[in-house]
Amino acid sequence: MKNSLNKIVSRPWGNFKTIHIGDNFTVKILTIHPNSQISLQYHNNRSEHWIITKGIANITKGDQNFILNENEVTFIEKEEIHRIENKEKYDLVIVEVQTGEKISENDIVRLDDIYGRKLY
């Protein structure tokens, strides 16, 4: 897993970089491009902490929709439906801390995806 550290991984919505992998946690930097969004999704095996470091995030968390500004945070529980949208004209940057006994990119259950990726 060490090979993936600091490697930028492209996604249709922007990219992420894994900056630390520890016991039961991973730290990533997400960059979400203007007018882009991640899938409406949930995870069976991990929770996520999001810290907005640049920009304004439109968050869907369960039945709630709200805005997070720079230096604001939210916590996504395991199996909680969520999405991040960037409706601004500049990149949105988020520090994401994933916690759980099993952390993997294969733990994404997509419910809706504007980029046509496989739904589960």
Phi and psi restraints in degrees (range 20) as a CNS / XPLOR table:
assign (resid 1 and name C) (resid 2 and name N)
       (resid 2 and name CA) (resid 2 and name C) 1.0 -59.8 20.0 2
assign (resid 2 and name N) (resid 2 and name CA)
       (resid 2 and name C) (resid 3 and name N) 1.0 -27.6 20.0 2
assign (resid 2 and name C) (resid 3 and name N)
       (resid 3 and name CA) (resid 3 and name C) 1.0 -62.0 20.0 2
assign (resid 3 and name N) (resid 3 and name CA)
       (resid 3 and name C) (resid 4 and name N) 1.0 -25.5 20.0 2
assign (resid 3 and name C) (resid 4 and name N)
       (resid 4 and name CA) (resid 4 and name C) 1.0 -84.7 20.0 2
assign (resid 4 and name N) (resid 4 and name CA)
       (resid 4 and name C) (resid 5 and name N) 1.0 -6.2 20.0 2
assign (resid 4 and name C) (resid 5 and name N)
       (resid 5 and name CA) (resid 5 and name C) 1.0 -64.9 20.0 2
assign (resid 5 and name N) (resid 5 and name CA)
       (resid 5 and name C) (resid 6 and name N) 1.0 133.5 20.0 2
assign (resid 5 and name C) (resid 6 and name N)
       (resid 6 and name CA) (resid 6 and name C) 1.0 63.4 20.0 2
assign (resid 6 and name N) (resid 6 and name CA)
       (resid 6 and name C) (resid 7 and name N) 1.0 9.6 20.0 2
assign (resid 6 and name C) (resid 7 and name N)
       (resid 7 and name CA) (resid 7 and name C) 1.0 -85.5 20.0 2
assign (resid 7 and name N) (resid 7 and name CA)
       (resid 7 and name C) (resid 8 and name N) 1.0 129.9 20.0 2
assign (resid 7 and name C) (resid 8 and name N)
       (resid 8 and name CA) (resid 8 and name C) 1.0 -82.9 20.0 2
assign (resid 8 and name N) (resid 8 and name CA)
       (resid 8 and name C) (resid 9 and name N) 1.0 123.8 20.0 2
assign (resid 8 and name C) (resid 9 and name N)
       (resid 9 and name CA) (resid 9 and name C) 1.0 -108.4 20.0 2
assign (resid 9 and name N) (resid 9 and name CA)
       (resid 9 and name C) (resid 10 and name N) 1.0 119.2 20.0 2
assign (resid 9 and name C) (resid 10 and name N)
       (resid 10 and name CA) (resid 10 and name C) 1.0 -80.2 20.0 2
assign (resid 10 and name N) (resid 10 and name CA)
       (resid 10 and name C) (resid 11 and name N) 1.0 143.8 20.0 2
assign (resid 10 and name C) (resid 11 and name N)
       (resid 11 and name CA) (resid 11 and name C) 1.0 -135.6 20.0 2
assign (resid 11 and name N) (resid 11 and name CA)
       (resid 11 and name C) (resid 12 and name N) 1.0 163.2 20.0 2
assign (resid 11 and name C) (resid 12 and name N)
       (resid 12 and name CA) (resid 12 and name C) 1.0 -59.6 20.0 2
assign (resid 12 and name N) (resid 12 and name CA)
       (resid 12 and name C) (resid 13 and name N) 1.0 -27.2 20.0 2
assign (resid 12 and name C) (resid 13 and name N)
       (resid 13 and name CA) (resid 13 and name C) 1.0 -90.5 20.0 2
assign (resid 13 and name N) (resid 13 and name CA)
       (resid 13 and name C) (resid 14 and name N) 1.0 -10.6 20.0 2
assign (resid 13 and name C) (resid 14 and name N)
       (resid 14 and name CA) (resid 14 and name C) 1.0 154.0 20.0 2
assign (resid 14 and name N) (resid 14 and name CA)
       (resid 14 and name C) (resid 15 and name N) 1.0 -123.9 20.0 2
assign (resid 14 and name C) (resid 15 and name N)
       (resid 15 and name CA) (resid 15 and name C) 1.0 -161.0 20.0 2
assign (resid 15 and name N) (resid 15 and name CA)
       (resid 15 and name C) (resid 16 and name N) 1.0 169.1 20.0 2
assign (resid 15 and name C) (resid 16 and name N)
       (resid 16 and name CA) (resid 16 and name C) 1.0 -140.1 20.0 2
assign (resid 16 and name N) (resid 16 and name CA)
       (resid 16 and name C) (resid 17 and name N) 1.0 156.1 20.0 2
assign (resid 16 and name C) (resid 17 and name N)
       (resid 17 and name CA) (resid 17 and name C) 1.0 -132.9 20.0 2
assign (resid 17 and name N) (resid 17 and name CA)
       (resid 17 and name C) (resid 18 and name N) 1.0 125.3 20.0 2
assign (resid 17 and name C) (resid 18 and name N)
       (resid 18 and name CA) (resid 18 and name C) 1.0 -82.8 20.0 2
assign (resid 18 and name N) (resid 18 and name CA)
       (resid 18 and name C) (resid 19 and name N) 1.0 121.9 20.0 2
assign (resid 18 and name C) (resid 19 and name N)
       (resid 19 and name CA) (resid 19 and name C) 1.0 -107.6 20.0 2
assign (resid 19 and name N) (resid 19 and name CA)
       (resid 19 and name C) (resid 20 and name N) 1.0 -15.9 20.0 2
assign (resid 19 and name C) (resid 20 and name N)
       (resid 20 and name CA) (resid 20 and name C) 1.0 -158.0 20.0 2
assign (resid 20 and name N) (resid 20 and name CA)
       (resid 20 and name C) (resid 21 and name N) 1.0 137.7 20.0 2
assign (resid 20 and name C) (resid 21 and name N)
       (resid 21 and name CA) (resid 21 and name C) 1.0 -123.4 20.0 2
assign (resid 21 and name N) (resid 21 and name CA)
       (resid 21 and name C) (resid 22 and name N) 1.0 120.5 20.0 2
assign (resid 21 and name C) (resid 22 and name N)
       (resid 22 and name CA) (resid 22 and name C) 1.0 -124.4 20.0 2
assign (resid 22 and name N) (resid 22 and name CA)
       (resid 22 and name C) (resid 23 and name N) 1.0 -174.0 20.0 2
assign (resid 22 and name C) (resid 23 and name N)
       (resid 23 and name CA) (resid 23 and name C) 1.0 -69.8 20.0 2
assign (resid 23 and name N) (resid 23 and name CA)
       (resid 23 and name C) (resid 24 and name N) 1.0 114.8 20.0 2
assign (resid 23 and name C) (resid 24 and name N)
       (resid 24 and name CA) (resid 24 and name C) 1.0 66.0 20.0 2
assign (resid 24 and name N) (resid 24 and name CA)
       (resid 24 and name C) (resid 25 and name N) 1.0 19.3 20.0 2
assign (resid 24 and name C) (resid 25 and name N)
       (resid 25 and name CA) (resid 25 and name C) 1.0 -155.9 20.0 2
assign (resid 25 and name N) (resid 25 and name CA)
       (resid 25 and name C) (resid 26 and name N) 1.0 152.3 20.0 2
assign (resid 25 and name C) (resid 26 and name N)
       (resid 26 and name CA) (resid 26 and name C) 1.0 -137.1 20.0 2
assign (resid 26 and name N) (resid 26 and name CA)
       (resid 26 and name C) (resid 27 and name N) 1.0 141.1 20.0 2
assign (resid 26 and name C) (resid 27 and name N)
       (resid 27 and name CA) (resid 27 and name C) 1.0 -114.5 20.0 2
assign (resid 27 and name N) (resid 27 and name CA)
       (resid 27 and name C) (resid 28 and name N) 1.0 127.3 20.0 2
assign (resid 27 and name C) (resid 28 and name N)
       (resid 28 and name CA) (resid 28 and name C) 1.0 -128.1 20.0 2
assign (resid 28 and name N) (resid 28 and name CA)
       (resid 28 and name C) (resid 29 and name N) 1.0 155.6 20.0 2
assign (resid 28 and name C) (resid 29 and name N)
       (resid 29 and name CA) (resid 29 and name C) 1.0 -110.0 20.0 2
assign (resid 29 and name N) (resid 29 and name CA)
       (resid 29 and name C) (resid 30 and name N) 1.0 118.8 20.0 2
assign (resid 29 and name C) (resid 30 and name N)
       (resid 30 and name CA) (resid 30 and name C) 1.0 -101.5 20.0 2
assign (resid 30 and name N) (resid 30 and name CA)
       (resid 30 and name C) (resid 31 and name N) 1.0 135.7 20.0 2
assign (resid 30 and name C) (resid 31 and name N)
       (resid 31 and name CA) (resid 31 and name C) 1.0 -119.8 20.0 2
assign (resid 31 and name N) (resid 31 and name CA)
       (resid 31 and name C) (resid 32 and name N) 1.0 116.5 20.0 2
assign (resid 31 and name C) (resid 32 and name N)
       (resid 32 and name CA) (resid 32 and name C) 1.0 -109.2 20.0 2
assign (resid 32 and name N) (resid 32 and name CA)
       (resid 32 and name C) (resid 33 and name N) 1.0 120.1 20.0 2
assign (resid 32 and name C) (resid 33 and name N)
       (resid 33 and name CA) (resid 33 and name C) 1.0 -69.6 20.0 2
assign (resid 33 and name N) (resid 33 and name CA)
       (resid 33 and name C) (resid 34 and name N) 1.0 161.1 20.0 2
assign (resid 33 and name C) (resid 34 and name N)
       (resid 34 and name CA) (resid 34 and name C) 1.0 -54.0 20.0 2
assign (resid 34 and name N) (resid 34 and name CA)
       (resid 34 and name C) (resid 35 and name N) 1.0 141.3 20.0 2
assign (resid 34 and name C) (resid 35 and name N)
       (resid 35 and name CA) (resid 35 and name C) 1.0 56.1 20.0 2
assign (resid 35 and name N) (resid 35 and name CA)
       (resid 35 and name C) (resid 36 and name N) 1.0 35.2 20.0 2
assign (resid 35 and name C) (resid 36 and name N)
       (resid 36 and name CA) (resid 36 and name C) 1.0 -125.4 20.0 2
assign (resid 36 and name N) (resid 36 and name CA)
       (resid 36 and name C) (resid 37 and name N) 1.0 166.2 20.0 2
assign (resid 36 and name C) (resid 37 and name N)
       (resid 37 and name CA) (resid 37 and name C) 1.0 -156.0 20.0 2
assign (resid 37 and name N) (resid 37 and name CA)
       (resid 37 and name C) (resid 38 and name N) 1.0 153.2 20.0 2
assign (resid 37 and name C) (resid 38 and name N)
       (resid 38 and name CA) (resid 38 and name C) 1.0 -81.5 20.0 2
assign (resid 38 and name N) (resid 38 and name CA)
       (resid 38 and name C) (resid 39 and name N) 1.0 169.5 20.0 2
assign (resid 38 and name C) (resid 39 and name N)
       (resid 39 and name CA) (resid 39 and name C) 1.0 -61.9 20.0 2
assign (resid 39 and name N) (resid 39 and name CA)
       (resid 39 and name C) (resid 40 and name N) 1.0 153.3 20.0 2
assign (resid 39 and name C) (resid 40 and name N)
       (resid 40 and name CA) (resid 40 and name C) 1.0 -74.8 20.0 2
assign (resid 40 and name N) (resid 40 and name CA)
       (resid 40 and name C) (resid 41 and name N) 1.0 120.0 20.0 2
assign (resid 40 and name C) (resid 41 and name N)
       (resid 41 and name CA) (resid 41 and name C) 1.0 -153.4 20.0 2
assign (resid 41 and name N) (resid 41 and name CA)
       (resid 41 and name C) (resid 42 and name N) 1.0 173.9 20.0 2
assign (resid 41 and name C) (resid 42 and name N)
       (resid 42 and name CA) (resid 42 and name C) 1.0 -150.3 20.0 2
assign (resid 42 and name N) (resid 42 and name CA)
       (resid 42 and name C) (resid 43 and name N) 1.0 170.1 20.0 2
assign (resid 42 and name C) (resid 43 and name N)
       (resid 43 and name CA) (resid 43 and name C) 1.0 -128.1 20.0 2
assign (resid 43 and name N) (resid 43 and name CA)
       (resid 43 and name C) (resid 44 and name N) 1.0 137.0 20.0 2
assign (resid 43 and name C) (resid 44 and name N)
       (resid 44 and name CA) (resid 44 and name C) 1.0 -82.3 20.0 2
assign (resid 44 and name N) (resid 44 and name CA)
       (resid 44 and name C) (resid 45 and name N) 1.0 -22.7 20.0 2
assign (resid 44 and name C) (resid 45 and name N)
       (resid 45 and name CA) (resid 45 and name C) 1.0 -122.1 20.0 2
assign (resid 45 and name N) (resid 45 and name CA)
       (resid 45 and name C) (resid 46 and name N) 1.0 -0.1 20.0 2
assign (resid 45 and name C) (resid 46 and name N)
       (resid 46 and name CA) (resid 46 and name C) 1.0 -144.0 20.0 2
assign (resid 46 and name N) (resid 46 and name CA)
       (resid 46 and name C) (resid 47 and name N) 1.0 156.5 20.0 2
assign (resid 46 and name C) (resid 47 and name N)
       (resid 47 and name CA) (resid 47 and name C) 1.0 -109.3 20.0 2
assign (resid 47 and name N) (resid 47 and name CA)
       (resid 47 and name C) (resid 48 and name N) 1.0 164.2 20.0 2
assign (resid 47 and name C) (resid 48 and name N)
       (resid 48 and name CA) (resid 48 and name C) 1.0 -137.6 20.0 2
assign (resid 48 and name N) (resid 48 and name CA)
       (resid 48 and name C) (resid 49 and name N) 1.0 140.9 20.0 2
assign (resid 48 and name C) (resid 49 and name N)
       (resid 49 and name CA) (resid 49 and name C) 1.0 -112.5 20.0 2
assign (resid 49 and name N) (resid 49 and name CA)
       (resid 49 and name C) (resid 50 and name N) 1.0 127.9 20.0 2
assign (resid 49 and name C) (resid 50 and name N)
       (resid 50 and name CA) (resid 50 and name C) 1.0 -114.8 20.0 2
assign (resid 50 and name N) (resid 50 and name CA)
       (resid 50 and name C) (resid 51 and name N) 1.0 129.3 20.0 2
assign (resid 50 and name C) (resid 51 and name N)
       (resid 51 and name CA) (resid 51 and name C) 1.0 -119.5 20.0 2
assign (resid 51 and name N) (resid 51 and name CA)
       (resid 51 and name C) (resid 52 and name N) 1.0 119.6 20.0 2
assign (resid 51 and name C) (resid 52 and name N)
       (resid 52 and name CA) (resid 52 and name C) 1.0 -81.3 20.0 2
assign (resid 52 and name N) (resid 52 and name CA)
       (resid 52 and name C) (resid 53 and name N) 1.0 119.7 20.0 2
assign (resid 52 and name C) (resid 53 and name N)
       (resid 53 and name CA) (resid 53 and name C) 1.0 -107.0 20.0 2
assign (resid 53 and name N) (resid 53 and name CA)
       (resid 53 and name C) (resid 54 and name N) 1.0 -18.9 20.0 2
assign (resid 53 and name C) (resid 54 and name N)
       (resid 54 and name CA) (resid 54 and name C) 1.0 -156.0 20.0 2
assign (resid 54 and name N) (resid 54 and name CA)
       (resid 54 and name C) (resid 55 and name N) 1.0 127.2 20.0 2
assign (resid 54 and name C) (resid 55 and name N)
       (resid 55 and name CA) (resid 55 and name C) 1.0 100.2 20.0 2
assign (resid 55 and name N) (resid 55 and name CA)
       (resid 55 and name C) (resid 56 and name N) 1.0 -167.3 20.0 2
assign (resid 55 and name C) (resid 56 and name N)
       (resid 56 and name CA) (resid 56 and name C) 1.0 -127.2 20.0 2
assign (resid 56 and name N) (resid 56 and name CA)
       (resid 56 and name C) (resid 57 and name N) 1.0 125.8 20.0 2
assign (resid 56 and name C) (resid 57 and name N)
       (resid 57 and name CA) (resid 57 and name C) 1.0 -106.4 20.0 2
assign (resid 57 and name N) (resid 57 and name CA)
       (resid 57 and name C) (resid 58 and name N) 1.0 132.3 20.0 2
assign (resid 57 and name C) (resid 58 and name N)
       (resid 58 and name CA) (resid 58 and name C) 1.0 -95.9 20.0 2
assign (resid 58 and name N) (resid 58 and name CA)
       (resid 58 and name C) (resid 59 and name N) 1.0 116.1 20.0 2
assign (resid 58 and name C) (resid 59 and name N)
       (resid 59 and name CA) (resid 59 and name C) 1.0 -109.2 20.0 2
assign (resid 59 and name N) (resid 59 and name CA)
       (resid 59 and name C) (resid 60 and name N) 1.0 134.9 20.0 2
assign (resid 59 and name C) (resid 60 and name N)
       (resid 60 and name CA) (resid 60 and name C) 1.0 -109.1 20.0 2
assign (resid 60 and name N) (resid 60 and name CA)
       (resid 60 and name C) (resid 61 and name N) 1.0 126.5 20.0 2
assign (resid 60 and name C) (resid 61 and name N)
       (resid 61 and name CA) (resid 61 and name C) 1.0 -142.2 20.0 2
assign (resid 61 and name N) (resid 61 and name CA)
       (resid 61 and name C) (resid 62 and name N) 1.0 103.5 20.0 2
assign (resid 61 and name C) (resid 62 and name N)
       (resid 62 and name CA) (resid 62 and name C) 1.0 62.5 20.0 2
assign (resid 62 and name N) (resid 62 and name CA)
       (resid 62 and name C) (resid 63 and name N) 1.0 -126.1 20.0 2
assign (resid 62 and name C) (resid 63 and name N)
       (resid 63 and name CA) (resid 63 and name C) 1.0 -90.6 20.0 2
assign (resid 63 and name N) (resid 63 and name CA)
       (resid 63 and name C) (resid 64 and name N) 1.0 0.7 20.0 2
assign (resid 63 and name C) (resid 64 and name N)
       (resid 64 and name CA) (resid 64 and name C) 1.0 -95.2 20.0 2
assign (resid 64 and name N) (resid 64 and name CA)
       (resid 64 and name C) (resid 65 and name N) 1.0 145.8 20.0 2
assign (resid 64 and name C) (resid 65 and name N)
       (resid 65 and name CA) (resid 65 and name C) 1.0 -128.4 20.0 2
assign (resid 65 and name N) (resid 65 and name CA)
       (resid 65 and name C) (resid 66 and name N) 1.0 127.4 20.0 2
assign (resid 65 and name C) (resid 66 and name N)
       (resid 66 and name CA) (resid 66 and name C) 1.0 -155.3 20.0 2
assign (resid 66 and name N) (resid 66 and name CA)
       (resid 66 and name C) (resid 67 and name N) 1.0 169.4 20.0 2
assign (resid 66 and name C) (resid 67 and name N)
       (resid 67 and name CA) (resid 67 and name C) 1.0 -107.9 20.0 2
assign (resid 67 and name N) (resid 67 and name CA)
       (resid 67 and name C) (resid 68 and name N) 1.0 139.5 20.0 2
assign (resid 67 and name C) (resid 68 and name N)
       (resid 68 and name CA) (resid 68 and name C) 1.0 -118.9 20.0 2
assign (resid 68 and name N) (resid 68 and name CA)
       (resid 68 and name C) (resid 69 and name N) 1.0 132.5 20.0 2
assign (resid 68 and name C) (resid 69 and name N)
       (resid 69 and name CA) (resid 69 and name C) 1.0 -99.8 20.0 2
assign (resid 69 and name N) (resid 69 and name CA)
       (resid 69 and name C) (resid 70 and name N) 1.0 176.5 20.0 2
assign (resid 69 and name C) (resid 70 and name N)
       (resid 70 and name CA) (resid 70 and name C) 1.0 -53.7 20.0 2
assign (resid 70 and name N) (resid 70 and name CA)
       (resid 70 and name C) (resid 71 and name N) 1.0 138.3 20.0 2
assign (resid 70 and name C) (resid 71 and name N)
       (resid 71 and name CA) (resid 71 and name C) 1.0 73.6 20.0 2
assign (resid 71 and name N) (resid 71 and name CA)
       (resid 71 and name C) (resid 72 and name N) 1.0 13.7 20.0 2
assign (resid 71 and name C) (resid 72 and name N)
       (resid 72 and name CA) (resid 72 and name C) 1.0 -106.6 20.0 2
assign (resid 72 and name N) (resid 72 and name CA)
       (resid 72 and name C) (resid 73 and name N) 1.0 157.4 20.0 2
assign (resid 72 and name C) (resid 73 and name N)
       (resid 73 and name CA) (resid 73 and name C) 1.0 -134.5 20.0 2
assign (resid 73 and name N) (resid 73 and name CA)
       (resid 73 and name C) (resid 74 and name N) 1.0 160.9 20.0 2
assign (resid 73 and name C) (resid 74 and name N)
       (resid 74 and name CA) (resid 74 and name C) 1.0 -148.9 20.0 2
assign (resid 74 and name N) (resid 74 and name CA)
       (resid 74 and name C) (resid 75 and name N) 1.0 160.7 20.0 2
assign (resid 74 and name C) (resid 75 and name N)
       (resid 75 and name CA) (resid 75 and name C) 1.0 -120.1 20.0 2
assign (resid 75 and name N) (resid 75 and name CA)
       (resid 75 and name C) (resid 76 and name N) 1.0 129.5 20.0 2
assign (resid 75 and name C) (resid 76 and name N)
       (resid 76 and name CA) (resid 76 and name C) 1.0 -108.6 20.0 2
assign (resid 76 and name N) (resid 76 and name CA)
       (resid 76 and name C) (resid 77 and name N) 1.0 115.3 20.0 2
assign (resid 76 and name C) (resid 77 and name N)
       (resid 77 and name CA) (resid 77 and name C) 1.0 -73.4 20.0 2
assign (resid 77 and name N) (resid 77 and name CA)
       (resid 77 and name C) (resid 78 and name N) 1.0 156.0 20.0 2
assign (resid 77 and name C) (resid 78 and name N)
       (resid 78 and name CA) (resid 78 and name C) 1.0 -54.4 20.0 2
assign (resid 78 and name N) (resid 78 and name CA)
       (resid 78 and name C) (resid 79 and name N) 1.0 134.7 20.0 2
assign (resid 78 and name C) (resid 79 and name N)
       (resid 79 and name CA) (resid 79 and name C) 1.0 71.8 20.0 2
assign (resid 79 and name N) (resid 79 and name CA)
       (resid 79 and name C) (resid 80 and name N) 1.0 8.1 20.0 2
assign (resid 79 and name C) (resid 80 and name N)
       (resid 80 and name CA) (resid 80 and name C) 1.0 -86.9 20.0 2
assign (resid 80 and name N) (resid 80 and name CA)
       (resid 80 and name C) (resid 81 and name N) 1.0 130.5 20.0 2
assign (resid 80 and name C) (resid 81 and name N)
       (resid 81 and name CA) (resid 81 and name C) 1.0 -69.3 20.0 2
assign (resid 81 and name N) (resid 81 and name CA)
       (resid 81 and name C) (resid 82 and name N) 1.0 136.5 20.0 2
assign (resid 81 and name C) (resid 82 and name N)
       (resid 82 and name CA) (resid 82 and name C) 1.0 -156.0 20.0 2
assign (resid 82 and name N) (resid 82 and name CA)
       (resid 82 and name C) (resid 83 and name N) 1.0 161.5 20.0 2
assign (resid 82 and name C) (resid 83 and name N)
       (resid 83 and name CA) (resid 83 and name C) 1.0 -159.2 20.0 2
assign (resid 83 and name N) (resid 83 and name CA)
       (resid 83 and name C) (resid 84 and name N) 1.0 149.4 20.0 2
assign (resid 83 and name C) (resid 84 and name N)
       (resid 84 and name CA) (resid 84 and name C) 1.0 -117.5 20.0 2
assign (resid 84 and name N) (resid 84 and name CA)
       (resid 84 and name C) (resid 85 and name N) 1.0 132.3 20.0 2
assign (resid 84 and name C) (resid 85 and name N)
       (resid 85 and name CA) (resid 85 and name C) 1.0 -124.2 20.0 2
assign (resid 85 and name N) (resid 85 and name CA)
       (resid 85 and name C) (resid 86 and name N) 1.0 144.2 20.0 2
assign (resid 85 and name C) (resid 86 and name N)
       (resid 86 and name CA) (resid 86 and name C) 1.0 -115.0 20.0 2
assign (resid 86 and name N) (resid 86 and name CA)
       (resid 86 and name C) (resid 87 and name N) 1.0 103.8 20.0 2
assign (resid 86 and name C) (resid 87 and name N)
       (resid 87 and name CA) (resid 87 and name C) 1.0 -96.2 20.0 2
assign (resid 87 and name N) (resid 87 and name CA)
       (resid 87 and name C) (resid 88 and name N) 1.0 7.2 20.0 2
assign (resid 87 and name C) (resid 88 and name N)
       (resid 88 and name CA) (resid 88 and name C) 1.0 -92.0 20.0 2
assign (resid 88 and name N) (resid 88 and name CA)
       (resid 88 and name C) (resid 89 and name N) 1.0 -179.9 20.0 2
assign (resid 88 and name C) (resid 89 and name N)
       (resid 89 and name CA) (resid 89 and name C) 1.0 -99.2 20.0 2
assign (resid 89 and name N) (resid 89 and name CA)
       (resid 89 and name C) (resid 90 and name N) 1.0 9.6 20.0 2
assign (resid 89 and name C) (resid 90 and name N)
       (resid 90 and name CA) (resid 90 and name C) 1.0 -140.4 20.0 2
assign (resid 90 and name N) (resid 90 and name CA)
       (resid 90 and name C) (resid 91 and name N) 1.0 163.4 20.0 2
assign (resid 90 and name C) (resid 91 and name N)
       (resid 91 and name CA) (resid 91 and name C) 1.0 -61.5 20.0 2
assign (resid 91 and name N) (resid 91 and name CA)
       (resid 91 and name C) (resid 92 and name N) 1.0 145.6 20.0 2
assign (resid 91 and name C) (resid 92 and name N)
       (resid 92 and name CA) (resid 92 and name C) 1.0 -103.6 20.0 2
assign (resid 92 and name N) (resid 92 and name CA)
       (resid 92 and name C) (resid 93 and name N) 1.0 129.7 20.0 2
assign (resid 92 and name C) (resid 93 and name N)
       (resid 93 and name CA) (resid 93 and name C) 1.0 -120.9 20.0 2
assign (resid 93 and name N) (resid 93 and name CA)
       (resid 93 and name C) (resid 94 and name N) 1.0 129.9 20.0 2
assign (resid 93 and name C) (resid 94 and name N)
       (resid 94 and name CA) (resid 94 and name C) 1.0 -131.4 20.0 2
assign (resid 94 and name N) (resid 94 and name CA)
       (resid 94 and name C) (resid 95 and name N) 1.0 136.4 20.0 2
assign (resid 94 and name C) (resid 95 and name N)
       (resid 95 and name CA) (resid 95 and name C) 1.0 -91.1 20.0 2
assign (resid 95 and name N) (resid 95 and name CA)
       (resid 95 and name C) (resid 96 and name N) 1.0 123.6 20.0 2
assign (resid 95 and name C) (resid 96 and name N)
       (resid 96 and name CA) (resid 96 and name C) 1.0 -114.9 20.0 2
assign (resid 96 and name N) (resid 96 and name CA)
       (resid 96 and name C) (resid 97 and name N) 1.0 125.4 20.0 2
assign (resid 96 and name C) (resid 97 and name N)
       (resid 97 and name CA) (resid 97 and name C) 1.0 -110.7 20.0 2
assign (resid 97 and name N) (resid 97 and name CA)
       (resid 97 and name C) (resid 98 and name N) 1.0 115.4 20.0 2
assign (resid 97 and name C) (resid 98 and name N)
       (resid 98 and name CA) (resid 98 and name C) 1.0 -95.7 20.0 2
assign (resid 98 and name N) (resid 98 and name CA)
       (resid 98 and name C) (resid 99 and name N) 1.0 132.2 20.0 2
assign (resid 98 and name C) (resid 99 and name N)
       (resid 99 and name CA) (resid 99 and name C) 1.0 -128.6 20.0 2
assign (resid 99 and name N) (resid 99 and name CA)
       (resid 99 and name C) (resid 100 and name N) 1.0 144.3 20.0 2
assign (resid 99 and name C) (resid 100 and name N)
       (resid 100 and name CA) (resid 100 and name C) 1.0 155.5 20.0 2
assign (resid 100 and name N) (resid 100 and name CA)
       (resid 100 and name C) (resid 101 and name N) 1.0 168.9 20.0 2
assign (resid 100 and name C) (resid 101 and name N)
       (resid 101 and name CA) (resid 101 and name C) 1.0 -74.9 20.0 2
assign (resid 101 and name N) (resid 101 and name CA)
       (resid 101 and name C) (resid 102 and name N) 1.0 -26.3 20.0 2
assign (resid 101 and name C) (resid 102 and name N)
       (resid 102 and name CA) (resid 102 and name C) 1.0 -133.0 20.0 2
assign (resid 102 and name N) (resid 102 and name CA)
       (resid 102 and name C) (resid 103 and name N) 1.0 108.7 20.0 2
assign (resid 102 and name C) (resid 103 and name N)
       (resid 103 and name CA) (resid 103 and name C) 1.0 -113.4 20.0 2
assign (resid 103 and name N) (resid 103 and name CA)
       (resid 103 and name C) (resid 104 and name N) 1.0 120.2 20.0 2
assign (resid 103 and name C) (resid 104 and name N)
       (resid 104 and name CA) (resid 104 and name C) 1.0 -155.7 20.0 2
assign (resid 104 and name N) (resid 104 and name CA)
       (resid 104 and name C) (resid 105 and name N) 1.0 148.1 20.0 2
assign (resid 104 and name C) (resid 105 and name N)
       (resid 105 and name CA) (resid 105 and name C) 1.0 -67.1 20.0 2
assign (resid 105 and name N) (resid 105 and name CA)
       (resid 105 and name C) (resid 106 and name N) 1.0 -17.3 20.0 2
assign (resid 105 and name C) (resid 106 and name N)
       (resid 106 and name CA) (resid 106 and name C) 1.0 -77.7 20.0 2
assign (resid 106 and name N) (resid 106 and name CA)
       (resid 106 and name C) (resid 107 and name N) 1.0 -1.8 20.0 2
assign (resid 106 and name C) (resid 107 and name N)
       (resid 107 and name CA) (resid 107 and name C) 1.0 -93.2 20.0 2
assign (resid 107 and name N) (resid 107 and name CA)
       (resid 107 and name C) (resid 108 and name N) 1.0 21.2 20.0 2
assign (resid 107 and name C) (resid 108 and name N)
       (resid 108 and name CA) (resid 108 and name C) 1.0 -95.3 20.0 2
assign (resid 108 and name N) (resid 108 and name CA)
       (resid 108 and name C) (resid 109 and name N) 1.0 121.2 20.0 2
assign (resid 108 and name C) (resid 109 and name N)
       (resid 109 and name CA) (resid 109 and name C) 1.0 -108.1 20.0 2
assign (resid 109 and name N) (resid 109 and name CA)
       (resid 109 and name C) (resid 110 and name N) 1.0 104.7 20.0 2
assign (resid 109 and name C) (resid 110 and name N)
       (resid 110 and name CA) (resid 110 and name C) 1.0 -85.1 20.0 2
assign (resid 110 and name N) (resid 110 and name CA)
       (resid 110 and name C) (resid 111 and name N) 1.0 131.1 20.0 2
assign (resid 110 and name C) (resid 111 and name N)
       (resid 111 and name CA) (resid 111 and name C) 1.0 -102.8 20.0 2
assign (resid 111 and name N) (resid 111 and name CA)
       (resid 111 and name C) (resid 112 and name N) 1.0 -27.9 20.0 2
assign (resid 111 and name C) (resid 112 and name N)
       (resid 112 and name CA) (resid 112 and name C) 1.0 -154.6 20.0 2
assign (resid 112 and name N) (resid 112 and name CA)
       (resid 112 and name C) (resid 113 and name N) 1.0 138.9 20.0 2
assign (resid 112 and name C) (resid 113 and name N)
       (resid 113 and name CA) (resid 113 and name C) 1.0 -150.9 20.0 2
assign (resid 113 and name N) (resid 113 and name CA)
       (resid 113 and name C) (resid 114 and name N) 1.0 117.9 20.0 2
assign (resid 113 and name C) (resid 114 and name N)
       (resid 114 and name CA) (resid 114 and name C) 1.0 -73.2 20.0 2
assign (resid 114 and name N) (resid 114 and name CA)
       (resid 114 and name C) (resid 115 and name N) 1.0 -10.7 20.0 2
assign (resid 114 and name C) (resid 115 and name N)
       (resid 115 and name CA) (resid 115 and name C) 1.0 -96.9 20.0 2
assign (resid 115 and name N) (resid 115 and name CA)
       (resid 115 and name C) (resid 116 and name N) 1.0 3.6 20.0 2
assign (resid 115 and name C) (resid 116 and name N)
       (resid 116 and name CA) (resid 116 and name C) 1.0 77.8 20.0 2
assign (resid 116 and name N) (resid 116 and name CA)
       (resid 116 and name C) (resid 117 and name N) 1.0 16.3 20.0 2
assign (resid 116 and name C) (resid 117 and name N)
       (resid 117 and name CA) (resid 117 and name C) 1.0 -73.8 20.0 2
assign (resid 117 and name N) (resid 117 and name CA)
       (resid 117 and name C) (resid 118 and name N) 1.0 159.2 20.0 2
assign (resid 117 and name C) (resid 118 and name N)
       (resid 118 and name CA) (resid 118 and name C) 1.0 -58.7 20.0 2
assign (resid 118 and name N) (resid 118 and name CA)
       (resid 118 and name C) (resid 119 and name N) 1.0 131.4 20.0 2
assign (resid 118 and name C) (resid 119 and name N)
       (resid 119 and name CA) (resid 119 and name C) 1.0 -96.9 20.0 2
assign (resid 119 and name N) (resid 119 and name CA)
       (resid 119 and name C) (resid 120 and name N) 1.0 151.0 20.0 2
